[in-house]
Amino acid sequence: MINVPNLLSVYRIVIFPVLIIIIIVDNKDVFKWLIGLSFFTDLIDGYIARKLKMETKEGSKLDSIGDMFTLFAAAIGFIIFENHFFKENIFPISIAIGLYFFQLIACLIKYNKISSFHTYSAKVAFVFTGSFFILTFFIGIVEWLFWLAIILAIVECLEEIIILFLLPKPKQNVKSVFHVWKNFKKQR
């Protein structure tokens, strides 16, 4: 279905290879504006979909793919443009990335698709991670925000891994592990 929220998600998917090319040609100035726009479209697409009652399964999937591409592009930009800080903090970054990929691969194995859980913790983690990336690209590293983003990303990944093991079938727009657990206990 073609609607404004879905087009905003498609933008994030289509701009991904452009962002990678911009990283390769080492143009941080253009990159920071386009990655900032990508994060902004993620903030508003869900709001628009809910406000205008345009929520769809396809839109939820597009949003998840757009989120993934935006985070990958931001992470690659961070590794290249802020390599010294990245190397200094490789261990906590590796834990967060490793848990993310574990969740992603486990979902692909279990459901044959990526998750679209859209938990509250995922939304909060995405806002703080996006804020960290945007501030980093525009003004420089904000260390306390880095640690907050890392902690929230790890908590969010752990929550999604637990949800993955509790849900026999994929489900979109799950609020939290507590909501899933409550329903899981009712079904037993």
N, C-alpha and C positions, 0 to 999 in steps of 0.2 A: 504494500500500500504506500503510495506516495503522499507524504504530508510533511509539514515543516520539521517536526522533531526527527523524522527518519532522514530527511535531507541533511540535517545537522550531524547526525551520526555518520551518514555516508561521506560527508566532508572529511571527518576525522580518519576515515578509512582511505579515502582517495589522496589526502595530503601526506600520508605516511611515507610513500616513496620519495616525494618531493622533500620532506624533512631529512630523509637519509642522504639525499644528494646534497642538500645544503650543508649537512654536517661534513660530508666528504670534501666539499670545496672550502670548508672552514670559514663559513660566514655566520658567525654567532649572532650578529645583529639581526639578520633576516630570520634566523632560526628562532630567536627568543620571541619575536612578534607572532610568528606562525604557531609555535607551540603554545603560547599564551592564548591565542585564538582557539586552538583546539581544546584546551582546558575550559575556556569560557563556553564553547558550544556544548560541552558535556554538562556544565552547570545548568544551562537553560533548556536543553532538549527534554529532559524528564519533567521539568516544571511545566513547560508548554504542553507536553503530552497529557499530563494530569489535568491541567487547567482547562484545556480545550477538549478533554475526553477523547484523546487520540491514542490511547495506550493500546498496543497490539503486541502479539507474541513476536512478530517479525521485528517490530521496533525495539523490543527488549533485547533480541539477539543482535541487531545492528548496534545498539548501544554498548553491549558487552564487547563486541569486536572493536568498535571505535575506542572504547576505554583501553583495551589491551594494546592497540596500535599507538595510542597517545602515550601510554606509559612506556612502551618499548622505545619510541622515538625520544622521549624525554630522558630515559635512562641512558641511551646511547649518546645523546648530546652531553649528558652529565659526565659520562666516562671520558669522552673526548675533550670537552671544554674545561672540565674540572678534574683532570686526571690525577693531580697530586693529592687532592682531598679524597678522591675515590680510592687511591692506593692506600692511604692512611687508614681508611675505614672499610677495607675489603671484607673483613670478617662479619660484621653485622649486616653489611649489604648482601653478602653471600647467603646468610641465613634467610633473610627476607626473600631474596630472589629464588633460593632453593625451595622454600615452602610454597611460593607462588607456582613454580613449575611442577612441583609435586602435585599440588591441587589441580592444575591444568591437565596434566597427564592422567591423573586418576579419574578425572571427569571424562576425558576422552575414552579411557578404557571402559569405565562403567556405563556411561550414557551415549557413547559415540558422538559427543558434542561437548563444547565448552559450557561451563555453567553460566547461568543468568540469574544467580541468587539475589543480587542487588540488596544485600543485607544493610542494615543501618551501619554496622561497623565498616562495611566496604565503602559506603558513601562518605563516612567521616574520614577514613584512611585516605581515600582518593582526594578529598578536599585538602587535607594537610600535606599529602605528598605533592599534589599539584602546586600548592602554595610554596612549598619548599623549592621545587624546581623553578617556578616562575621567579621567585625572589632571588634565587641563585643566579639565574641567567641575566636578570636585570641589575641587581645591586651587589651580589656576592653571597657567599655562604652565611647562613644564619644557623649556627651550630645547634642551639637548643631545638630549633624547628626540625633539623635533620634527625635528632634523636627521637623526638616525638613522632615524626613520620615513620621512622623505622619500627618503633614499638607498636604503633597502630597498624602498620602493614603486617607485622608478625601476628598480632592478635587476630586481625581480620582473616589472614590465611588459615590460622589454626581453627577459627570458627567455621570457615567454609569447608575445611577438611572433615571436621566433625559432622557437619550437615550432610556432606557427601556420603558419609558412611551410614547416616540415619535414614536418608531418603532412598527408597528402592527405585524410584523413577525421578527423572529430572523435573524440577519445579522452578518456575520463575517468580521473582519478586518475593522471596522469603524474607521475613522481617529480621529474624535472629535465630540462633541455635535454640533459644528458650522456647520460641514458638514451635519450632520443629519438634523439640523434645516433648512438649506438651501434647502435640498431636500424635507423636510416636507412642507415648504411653497410653493414650486413649485407644489406639488401634490394637494394642496387645491384649 
